[in-house]
């Protein structure tokens, strides 16, 4: 897909997520810096120094007028402060809990995409699912996929309800994975292992596990089955966790996160 002349802007491009998306897109050379805009409250960004040609403004409407694709990345609590009209533009939102219907009324655009991504985008490691409004074209879909593939992996999904679920599952990085890692570090410290050693060991464990599951052919379920079939010490621990309903409690936690997302709609 040719991006000649395509201009992209990120409203909130200096927040944690917005900056990560901006950095990923600029590093990927999806569009040249001269075709990239950022808006924020200050009107300044260090990315304009790293990537000369990037335009930074504190006027959201100025960005919307100049860009073909307008990406909204502000805290959901501040959504009413976006204050722009972009009726002829493709609007992509990565704001948790803000529905397609509400995005249409906020921006006056009929071509609206609701997505979820994460700050891991800056390292090309985000997972970014997205869903579309009825008037989104095939070219809009291709441009959206290209944008998010610059940030990592991406899929179009069927419903906004699935985006709500991904907000809990993959939006917070490291999020729930860090909670499990902390529990393991705390366990090691309780066994008398020095805290720096326990922390180092668990960090390496999660790095190795992530690479094996990301790059290998086996699914997470395959890895669990393999460990249980081996019938060693790991199997004993996994079976104890299942008997303690740990998977159910994880699901309860994810449900609570999804419920919060839906409450702010």
N, C-alpha and C positions, 0 to 999 in steps of 0.2 A: 504494500500500500504506500503510495506516494504521499508525503506530508508537505510537499512544496506549497508554501504560502499559508499553511495551517498555523493558526495562532492559538495558544493555550494559556489560560490564566487561572491561578489558584487564589481564591478569596480565603484569607487566613493562612497564607503561605509561609508564615513564620512561626506558627504553632508547632507542637511536636509532630503531629501527623502531617499537616500541610507542608512543613519543611522537608520531611522525609520523602513525601511524594515529589516535591519539586526537585530535590536532589537526585532522586532516582531518574526522573525524566530527563533532566539536564545531563546527567552522566551517561545515559543511554544514547544521547543524541537523537532522540525521537523527533525533536524539532530543534533548530539552532537557537541559541540564547536570544537572538534578536526577535524571535517569534514566541517569546515566553514572558508572561507577566505575573507579578505577585502583588497582592494588596494586603496591607496590614494597618494597624493603627498608627504606627510611627512613619510609614512611608519609606522605611530603610530596611535593607536586608544584606547580610554579608554574602549571600549567594550572588548578588550583582557584582561583587568584587571577584569571586571565584570564577564566575561565568560572565565576562563582560558582554554587554548587550541586553541583559535581562532588564526589563522595566519594572520598577517598584513604585507603587502609588498608595496613598491612603484613601483613595476614592474608589469604592467598589463599582460605581456606575461607569467610571472611566475605563476600568478593566473590562467590564461587560460589553461596552461599546466597541472595544478594540479587538476582542477575542472571539474566535469561532467556537471554542469549547470553554465553558465556565465551570470550574471545579469549586465546590463549596466545602470548606473544611474549617468550620468554626465550632466552638462548643455548642451543643444543642441548646443550652440555656440562653445563648446569645443569638439564636436563629432569627429573631425578629429584628435584630439590628443590622442584618445583611443589607437591606435597603437598596435593592437594585431591580431593574426591569430588563429582561433579556428575552423577549418574545420570539425572536428568530434564531436563538442560539441553542446548541446542545448543552444542557445543564447536567452535571454529574455531582451527586452529593455523597460525601463519606461521613455525614453527620448521623450519629446513632439515634434511631427512633423517629427521625423526621420522614414522614410518609411521602409517597409520590404525589398524592392529592395535595398535601400541604406545600410541597415544593413547587407545584404548578401555581398555586395561589401566591406564593412568596416571590416568584420570578416572572410569572406570566408566560412561561415557556410550556409548550405542549410536548417538547422533546426532552423528557426528564429521565434520568437514570439514578437509581438508588443503589449504593454500593457500601461495602465494608472493607476496610483495609487496615493496615497497622504500621507503626513506626519502623518495623523491620524492612519496610520498603527501601530505606536508605542503603541497605546492604543487598537489595535485590532479593529479599527473603520473605516478602509479604505474601499472604494468600488473600485475594481480593475477589469475592463473588459479587455479582450485580444482577439487578432485574430492571425491566424497562417499562415505560408507559406505552400506550397504544400507538402513538405517533412517531416513535423512534424508528429511524430508517435502517436499512441494512448497512449503509455506510457509517451511520452513527455507531452501530454495534461493532463494526470493524475498528473504528477509531477508539472506542472505549476499550476493546480488548487490547489494542496496541498500547494504550496508555497504561493499563494495569499490568501487562506483561513486562513493561519496563521496570516494574516494581517487584516482580516475582512471578507467581502463578496466579491464574485467574480462570473463572468459569462464569458463564451466564446461568442463573438459576431461575426457577419458574415463578416464585411468589415472594412477596415481602415478608411473609411469615418465616421463610427460610433465611432471609437476611437478618431477621431478629435473632434467629438461632446462631447464625455465624457471628453476630455481634458478641455473643457470649463465648463461642467456641474458639474463634480464631482472631477476633479483633484485639483482645488484650494480650499483647506479647511483652514479656513471657507469661504474665497472668497466672492462670491456674497451674501451669507447668511449674512456675516458680514456687507456688505453694507446696506442691508435692516435693520439689527439690529441697525446700526449707525443712520439711518434715524429716527428710533423710539426713540432712546435715545435723539437725537437732538430735536425731537418734545416735549418730556417730559421736557427737560430743557427750551425750549421756553415757556412752560406753567407755569414756575416758580418752577418746581420740582428740588430739589438739584441734581447736576450732579451725585454724588455718588449713590444717591437713584435711579435715572433714569437708570443708568448703571446696578446696581444690579437687578432691576426689569426686565429689558429686557434680561439680561443674563439668569435669571431664566425662563422667558417666552420661550426662545429658547431651553433651556434644556428640559422643560416639553413638548413642542411641538414636539421636536425631538424624545423623548421617546414614546409619544403617536403614532406618525406616524410610528416609527420603530417597535414597539412591538405589536401594536393593529391591528385588522383585516381591518380597514378602510383605503382606499387610500387617498392621499391628495385631490383628486377630491371629494371623499365622505365627507371629513371634510368641504370643501368649500360649498358643496350642503347642508349639515346639517345646517351650520351657516346661509346661505341665507334663507333656509326654516323656520328657527326659527324667522326670520323677526325682529330681535332686533337691537341693536346699531352696532354690528359687521357686520350684513348684510348691514346696511346703508353705512358703510365705504367700504365694499367690492364692492358694486354696484357703489359707486363713483369712486373707483379705476378702475373698468372695463370701466366705461364711459370715464375716462381720458386716456384710452388705456395703463394702466400700464403693463398688461401682454404682449402687443405688444412691449413696450419699453424694457422689460426684454429680449424678444426674439431678439430684435435688438442688445442688449449688448452681448448676447451669440453668435450671428452671427459674431460680430466684433472680439470676442475672437477666434472663429473657423477660421475666415479668416486669423488671424495672424499666427495660427498654420500652416495653409496650405502654407502661404507665405515663411516659413522658410524651407520647404521641399527641 
